[in-house]
Amino acid sequence: MTTDALNNLFTELDAWKRAGMTAALWWRDDDAAEPCIELDRLIRLSNEYGIPCGLAAVPTRAGEPLRKTISDAPHIWILQHGYAHKNHAPSGNGAWELGLHRPKSAVLEDLRNGMLKFTQLFKNRFVPVVVPPWNKIDSELLAYLPVMGFRGISTSYKKQRPVPPGDLRVADAHCDVLKWKKKEARFAGAEHCINDLVEHLKDKRTGLVDDSEPTCVLTHHLEMNADAWIFMEMLFSMTSAHTAVQWMSPADIWPPAPTNT
């Protein structure tokens, strides 16, 4: 990691401290399905630094083995990564699972079935948040999500994005540590990643964007090489020691609705 990149992040976090503000961050990891050595590494990293992780798991691929793996990992929370991570779009339209390339009722039924499975399997470790495969969901579907019981949605961050229903909180991914070309991934580089984080943090601090949205770093444990893992460890090491930083858990970002008593 370059000294300049580190200095840029420290400078921004110090600006939050001088302003008496707290920089909220969170960690999302996609494509979880089964236990593997890469997931074990993610859990060890989470435990070492006490950093919560929203593990976006695929309902049709995840089962009892994954439940057992995270049962002793206190900082791991399950999010819903679509349903089957299957492309339903015709050729030439990109990859979509949660698009309207099939009947809306079929898409919503998939999401409902995924939520039911994860509620039963993971119980209170499941936070009902939709993480669309390929970070794409048709905006027409957003209004249905809170009615179904979903509390939020997380895709890739864009400054211009559809306005969700008021009871559906958005917390998108601002920094993907991998750069994707077709189906292959490689580490995006420390400077690139830190620039993405600093840009969103600065925009929040200066009031250009919603300052209540935590800044998210996105990983894919199955695709990470050594450099990507080293970057994550260094990021956790430096931020966990900074007094202006709070790493939020998905359960904090999307708490249950208060019950009437």
SULBELVEN-V904232 format. One line per field, one symbol per residue. ss: DSSP state (a for helix, b for strand, c for the rest). phi: phi as a letter, one per 30 degrees, with the letter a starting at -180 (. if undefined). burial: I if it has 9 or more other ideal C-beta (glycine too) atoms within 8 Angstrom, else O. A space follows every 10 residues. Layout:
ss=???
phi=???
burial=???
This chain:
ss=ccaaaaaaaa aaaaaaaacc ccbbbbbbbb bbccccaaaa aaaaaaaaac ccbbbbbccc cccaaaaaaa accccbbbbb cccccccccc cccccccbcc cccaaaaaaa aaaaaaaaaa aaaaabbbbb ccaaacbcaa aaaaaaaacc cbbccbcccc ccccccccbb ccbcbbcbbb bccbbbbcca aaaaaaaaaa aaaaaccccc ccccbbbbbc aaaccaaaaa aaaaaaaaaa ccccbbbcca aaaccccccc c
phi=.ddddeddde dddddddddi ccddbaccbc idbbeaddde ddddddddci cdbdcdcced ccaeededdc dccdccbccc cibbhcdcdd ejcicbcccc dbeeddddde dddddddddd dchddccdbd cdeihbbddd ddddddddjd cabbbcdbdc beddedcbdc bdccbcdccc bhccbbddjd dddddddddd dddddcidbd dddddcccbb edcdcedddd eddddddddd ccdccbdcce dddbddddcd c
burial=OOOOIIOIII OIIIIIIOOO OOIOIIIIII IIOOOOOIII IIIOIIIOIO IIIIIIIIIO IIOOOIIOII OOIOIIIIII IIIIIOOOIO OOOOOIIIIO OOOOOOIIOI IIIIIOIIIO IIOOOIIIII IIIIOIIIOO IIOOIIOIOI IIIIIOIOOO IOOIOOOIII IIIIIIIIIO OOOOOOIIOI IIIIIIIIII IIIIIOOOIO OOIIIIIIII IOOIOOOIII IIIIIIIIII OIOIIOIIII IOIIOOOOOO O
